[in-house]
Amino acid sequence: MLDREGFRPNVGIILLNQKNQVFWGKRIRSHSWQFPQGGIDRGETPEQAMYRELHEEIGLRPEHVAIVARTRDWLRYEVPDRFIRRDARGHYKGQKQIWYLLRLVAQDWHLNLRASSHPEFDAWRWHDYWVPLDVVVEFKRGVYEMALTELSRYLPRHDNRNRYLRGGMRHRPAEETAVPGAISGMQAQMELPPGGSFDPDPQRT
């Protein structure tokens, strides 16, 4: 489902724990890390899509989270042709996203990367709110910066230090949890492999 400009409606999720750290997921069978996100199906509202993606990607249900805020307008990014299926080139341009800031009100053990038959992540960790943008695929960095900045005003303890660690991580992540077979610890360096590793399917990118 594309709009007239070739953008697919999508939702992004920034999930906070009680320390205002954010859920940071490692894409399955890759070394790239990102926030949960996914497309809005026909007939869904952004909030309905958010709850569906929340369960499909990290196993949480509505009762496990509280909505803190959402972005006011759509945030857009264009996807380079090399990441788009050949049959979609020419009419698919990228994603337009509504971002949600959620707080986890349940325990960590409710997180489940295998809640669906098509998992998106194979490891996860809590990370400081200002995630390092140099580990995000380049064409998404602008949207991440806009979403984090807009939603930061709703953090219970607002941090005015808009610190993007463009040189990489300065501190070891507080925690990482992996499913069997996942790369763990400092083996899972938060870098994109040569050529990128994101799914070229425009339904997911």
C-alpha positions, 0 to 999 in steps of 0.5 A, a space after each residue: 500500500 503506497 501513497 501517491 508519492 510512492 511512500 509506504 505507511 509505516 510505524 517505528 517504536 522506541 521502547 523505554 525501560 525504567 532507566 530511560 534506556 531503549 530497546 535496541 535489536 540486532 537484525 537476524 543473521 546480521 551485525 546491524 541494529 535498529 528499533 522495531 518497525 513495520 508497515 501499516 496494513 490496509 484498514 489499520 490505524 497507526 496505533 493498531 499497526 504499532 501494537 501488531 508489530 510490537 508483538 510480532 517483533 518482540 513479543 509484547 502485548 498492549 498490557 505490557 506497555 504504556 504509550 508515552 507519546 507519538 510523532 505529530 506528523 509523518 517522518 519520511 526516508 527514501 530507500 536507495 534502489 539497491 535495497 529495493 526489489 527490482 520489480 518495485 523500482 520506479 513506483 516504490 520510493 521509501 517509507 513514511 513513519 509515525 513513531 511511538 515512544 512506549 514505556 515497558 510496564 512489565 518485566 524484561 522476560 516478557 520480551 520474546 524475539 520468537 513470537 512470530 514465525 518470521 523473527 526480525 531480531 536474534 539479539 537485543 540490549 538496552 541502550 542509552 536513549 541517544 543511540 549511535 547513529 553511525 550504526 544505523 543504515 545511512 538512509 535511515 539516520 535522518 529519521 532516527 534523529 528527528 524521531 529521537 529529538 521530537 520524542 525526547 521532550 516526553 522523557 520523564 527525566 529530560 536530558 538536554 545533551 543531544 549526544 549522538 556518538 557518531 564515532 561509535 559506542 563509548 560505553 559498553 551496553 548495559 545488557 544484551 540478551 540473545 536467542 540460541 545461535 546469536 552473536 553475543 557480547 562484543 562480538 556483535 559489533 554495531 557496524 554495518 557489513 560491507 554493502 549493508 545487510 538490510 532486507 531489500 524487500 520494500 515491505 520491510 525496509 
